[in-house]
């Protein structure tokens, strides 16, 4: 974990472990290890590049919110359809 002292991201550390030592460890596993170390009173988390922020796991939910009052393209007005045909490509 000496690379943490250089503020290297865990994704990069994971890739280097794979390339140099043929050890496959995901960045999520490294985050769990650092979290356990922190709960045990360790200070590895202080060396993370963004140690003040929590790591966000992808929960499978969309990151973008829906557009309110969105109208589908099938309900496009005739005026908007006309403009689409008038636009000259560059």
C-alpha positions as CSV (number, residue, x, y, z in Angstrom):
1,X,0.0,0.0,0.0
2,X,2.9,2.3,-0.5
3,X,1.3,3.6,-3.6
4,X,-1.5,5.0,-1.5
5,X,1.0,7.4,0.0
6,X,1.5,8.8,-3.5
7,X,-2.3,9.3,-3.7
8,X,-2.7,6.7,-6.5
9,X,-6.3,5.6,-7.1
10,X,-7.3,2.1,-6.2
11,X,-8.2,1.3,-9.8
12,X,-4.7,2.0,-10.8
13,X,-3.3,0.0,-8.0
14,X,-5.5,-2.9,-8.9
15,X,-4.3,-2.8,-12.5
16,X,-0.6,-2.7,-11.4
17,X,-1.1,-5.7,-9.1
18,X,-2.6,-7.6,-12.1
19,X,0.2,-6.5,-14.5
20,X,3.2,-6.9,-12.3
21,X,2.3,-9.8,-10.0
22,X,-0.6,-11.5,-11.8
23,X,-2.8,-10.8,-8.7
24,X,-6.4,-10.1,-9.5
25,X,-8.0,-7.8,-6.9
26,X,-10.8,-5.5,-7.7
27,X,-10.8,-1.9,-6.5
28,X,-14.0,-2.6,-4.5
29,X,-12.1,-5.2,-2.6
30,X,-9.3,-2.7,-1.9
31,X,-12.0,-0.2,-0.7
32,X,-13.5,-2.8,1.7
33,X,-10.0,-3.6,3.1
34,X,-9.3,0.1,3.7
35,X,-12.8,0.5,5.3
36,X,-12.1,-2.5,7.7
37,X,-8.7,-1.0,8.5
38,X,-10.4,2.4,9.3
39,X,-12.9,0.7,11.6
40,X,-10.0,-1.0,13.4
41,X,-8.4,2.3,14.0
42,X,-6.0,2.3,11.0
43,X,-5.2,5.3,8.9
44,X,-5.0,4.0,5.3
45,X,-8.1,5.9,4.4
46,X,-6.2,9.2,5.0
47,X,-4.0,8.3,2.0
48,X,-6.8,7.9,-0.5
49,X,-6.9,10.6,-3.2
50,X,-10.3,11.8,-2.1
51,X,-10.4,10.6,1.5
52,X,-13.1,13.0,2.6
53,X,-15.7,11.6,0.2
54,X,-17.4,8.2,0.4
55,X,-16.9,5.7,-2.4
56,X,-20.1,5.4,-4.4
57,X,-21.0,1.9,-5.4
58,X,-23.1,1.5,-8.5
59,X,-26.5,0.5,-7.2
60,X,-27.8,-0.3,-10.7
61,X,-30.0,2.7,-10.6
62,X,-29.9,5.3,-13.4
63,X,-27.7,8.2,-12.6
64,X,-29.8,10.7,-14.6
65,X,-33.3,11.7,-13.6
66,X,-36.2,11.6,-16.0
67,X,-37.0,14.8,-17.9
68,X,-40.2,16.3,-16.4
69,X,-43.2,16.5,-18.8
70,X,-41.2,14.9,-21.5
71,X,-43.1,14.5,-24.9
72,X,-42.1,11.6,-27.1
73,X,-40.9,12.1,-30.6
74,X,-44.0,10.5,-32.0
75,X,-45.9,13.5,-30.7
76,X,-43.6,16.0,-32.4
77,X,-45.4,19.0,-33.8
78,X,-45.6,19.6,-37.6
79,X,-43.6,22.8,-37.2
80,X,-40.7,21.0,-35.5
81,X,-40.8,18.4,-38.2
82,X,-40.6,21.1,-40.9
83,X,-37.6,22.7,-39.2
84,X,-35.8,19.3,-39.2
85,X,-36.0,19.1,-43.0
86,X,-34.9,22.7,-43.5
87,X,-31.6,22.4,-41.6
88,X,-28.6,22.3,-43.9
89,X,-25.8,19.9,-42.9
90,X,-22.3,21.4,-42.7
